[in-house]
Amino acid sequence: MIRYLNNLNEFNLKDIMTKYNISKSTALRDIQSLEELGMPIYADYGRYGKYSILKNKLLSPIVFNMDEVFTLYFAMQTINDYQSTPFHIQMENLNEKFERCLSINQQEKINQMKNVLQFQSHPHHNICLYLDKILISILNEEVSNITYDKNGTSKKYIVKFFNISAKFGQWYANGYIVKEDQFKVFRCDKIQNIIKYELICKHSVDELKQKFQYSFNLEHRIIYEIEITERGKDLFYKEHYPNMELIIGDKNYIRGHYSKLETDFITNYFIGYGNSIVSIKPTQLKEIIIDKISELTDYYNYSL
């Protein structure tokens, strides 16, 4: 009812009675309750009496149940792990506004929960200065002229971005290099500058997403199958990622795929399984893991 009335300048009892199929007495009680919640309603008495809402009205506080309170709290805690977001927000201000919507009892419950429940996510340590501009360029279907740090050297690209993602502790933006007809994944913290470029790309954002996915599946995706022990199942449940799945049967397998850009990550991930791995396919991934373990062995033998 708050949301419904917040979009009106005035209303009468019949509007409420018809909208919610309630009696006149119930409608009067509901209006009184709305006033107690702080909604700026005032009555115009008379034969054609009506109710008006102040033009500078604000949406009255929404009442949350405890499950909703906990969910919103954890969502905001997750944002704390990001050094940069595409949105100009101050987490302290957001938390303060959120807590103002809570009752004293709900605030006490949140404080109790902080002491007994913890969770971890991948912290993002690098600052990305242009996430908001990348997002706006995608929403507006714009082409951008960017300066990018490539191995310590600044390089210019004329690119149309079509996706932003956060994974493995980094922000990434998928882009289409217009004049070269190529795709490239950019690390957002390495983008040094971005300005709008007056050029119309013949491909829409949706078309680029489809084209990129097809290209990725065809050329860059490496499919793997790792047989694991019973202990390996526990390790999987403790930590795994959306592009992985656990197949349970007479033998247990982790199946999934990764791109070349994710080789180091996937290698380090499976090294953590130790002797819980029974077999590795493809051989290419097995050899990469062996080489990585050999490098670590040399490091511990000769460098420490």
N, C-alpha and C positions, 0 to 999 in steps of 0.2 A: 504494500500500500504506500509506503514511503517513496519507493521508486516511481510508482504510478503518479502520485500527486506532485512529485518534485518537477515534473515536466509541464505542470499546469500553472496558470496564473490565478485561476479561481475555479471553484466547484460548488455544488450543492449536495444536500443529503441524498437526493435521488440518484446522483451520479455514483455515489459510493454504494448505495443499496443495490443498484442494478449491476454494477461491476462485480461485486462480491456476493450477490444474492443473500443479503442480510437484512434484518429488520431495521426500522428507524432507531429503536433504542440501542441496538448493537452498534449502528453507525455512529451515534452520538458518543457512546463509550469509547469507540476506536479513535474518534477525533480528539477526545480528551486525552487519551493515552499518547497520541502523537504530539500533542502540545506539551505533555510532561517530558517527552523525550527531547524536546527542544526545537521541534519544527515550528517555524514562525507563521502560524495560522491566526487570522483574526476574522471575527464574524461581522457581517453587515446585516443587522436585524431589519425586519419589516416583512411586508406581504410577500415580496420576492427575495427574501433573505438568501444570502449565499455566504460562502467562505472564500477568503482571498489569502494568497501566500505572498509574502514580501518579495519584491523583485530581487533583492540581494540575498535570497535564500541560499543556504548550503544544505547539502544532503545530510540529513540527521544521521547520527552514529548507527552503524549496522550492528546487530546483536549476533555474536559468534557463539557456537557451542564449543566445548573443550577440544573436541577432535579437530575442528576448524582452526582453533587457536594454535594448537600444536603444529598443524600442517603449515600454517602461514609462518610460524616462528622458524621452523626448519628451513623453509624456502628462503627466508631472509638470511639465515646463517650460511647457507650455501653461497649466496652472493658475496659474503665476506671474504671468500677465498680468491676473489678476482681482484687483481690490482686495477684492471680496466674493465668497463662494460660499455655497451653502445648507448647507455642512458646516463644523463647528467643527474646523478642522485648522490646525496650524502646519507650514508647508512645510519649515522647517529640520528639525523632528523627523521628518517623513515621509521626507525625503531621507536622513537619518541611518539610519533603520530599513532603508530600501531598500539602502543601501550595505553594511550589515552582512550582508545576504544574498548579497553578491557575493564572489567570490574576488579575490585580489590582482590576478590577470591581467585579470579583467573590469573592475576599477576602473581599471586602467591603460588599457584600451581606451576606456572612457568619457572619461577625461581627454584621450586623443589625439583622439577624435572632437570634443570641445568646441572644439579648435583649428582644425578644418578644415571643420566643418559648422555652419551657422547657419540659422535659420528665423525667420519673422516671423508674428505674428498680430495681431489688433486688440486693443491694450491697453485695459483697462477702468479708467478713472481715478476714477470716482465710487464712493463707498462706499454700499452698500445694507445697511441695518441689519437688515432683517426678511426676508431671503431664506429663512432656515430656517423661520420661522413661516408664510410663504406656502406653502412646500413641505408642511409638516405639515398645514396646513389643507386642501390639495388631497388628500393621502393619506387624511385622515380625513373627507372630504366635509363640511367645516365651512363655515359662513357667518361672515364677519368684519366687524367694524366698524372701518373704517380712517380715518385722517386723512391727507389728501393735499394737497400743495402745488400748487395750480392757479393759475399765473400770479402767484405771490407771495401768494396768499390760501389759508388753510387751509380745506379743505372735507371734510365727512363723507360717506362712502359705506357702504352696507350691501351687501357684495359677496361672491359666491362665486367664488373663483379656480379656474381649471381648467387653466392652462398657464403655464409659465415658460420664457422663451427668452433667449438671449444673442446679440445681433447688433449690428453697427455700433458696437461699443465700449460698449454699454449692456445692462443687464438689463431685460427687459420681462415683465409678468405680464398675461395675459388674464383678465378678470373679467366676471361677470354681475351687474349691479346689480339686486338682487332686486325691490325695490319699484317700480322703473321699467321692468322687463322690457327692459333694454337691455344691450348689450355695450360694454365700454370697455377699451382697452389702457392700462395704467398703467406709467409709468416707475418702476422699483423704488426708485431713489435719491430719488424725491420722496415716497415713503410715509413719513410722520412718526411714525405709530403704528399698531399693529394689535392688536386684542383679539378673542377669540372672542365671537360674537353668538348668543344662544340662539334660533335660528330654523331651521326645517327647510326647505330649498329643494326644490321639487317636481321639479327636474331634477338628474340625477346628473352627475358630471364628464364621463363619456363622452357623455351626451346634449348637454351644453353644448358640447363640442368639435365635435360634428357640426353642431349648430345654428349655431355661430359660423362654421364653414367654409362652410356653405351661404350664410349671410348675406354673408360676405366675398366669395364668388365672384359673388353676384348683384348686390351694390351697390358694392363698394369696389375690386375688382380692376381694374386698368388694364393691358390687354395691349399690348405694344409689339413692333415689328419694326424693327431697325436694320440697314441694309445697310452692310457694311464692306469695306475693301480687304484685300489680302493682309497688309499691315502690321497692320491691325486684328485679324487672327487672332492674331498674336503677342501683342498687347496683351491679348486675351481670355485666352490661355493663362497669361499672367503673373498675372492677377487676374480672377476672376469668382466668382459666388455661386450657391447651389443653385437659385434661381428663374430662372436663365438657362440657355440652351442655344445652342450654335453649330451652325448649319445650313450645311454645305459643299456647294457644287455649282457651276453656272456662275456663280452669284453667292453671296456669303457673307452670312449673316444672323445676328444675335443676336436670339433671341426669348425672351420672358419676360413677367413681370408684376410689378407693384408696387402697393402701397396708397398712399393719400393721405399717410399718415404717413411714407412713405419717399420722397416727392417730392424733397426736398433732396438726399438721398443719391444717388438714381439720376441726378439732374441733374448733380451734381458728378462722378459716375463717368463719364458719357458725354462730358462736357467734356474729360476727360483723353484721349479718343481723337483730339482735334484734327481734322486734315483726313483722318483715316483713315475718317471716316464719309461714306457716299455719299448715303444718304437716311434719313429718320426717319418712322416711323408710330407712333402717330397724330400728327396736326398739333398737337394739344394739347401733347404732350411736346416737339415741335420748338419751339413758341412759348415754352415755359417755359425751354428751354435758351438760346434767343436772348435772352430777358429777363435771364437770369443772366449771360450773357456781356456784355451791355450794362451791367449793374451793375458788373461787374468792370472794364470799360473806363473807365467814369466814375470809379471808385475810383482806378485807376492814373493817369488824366489829371489829376484835380483834388485828390486827397487826399494823394498822395505828393510 
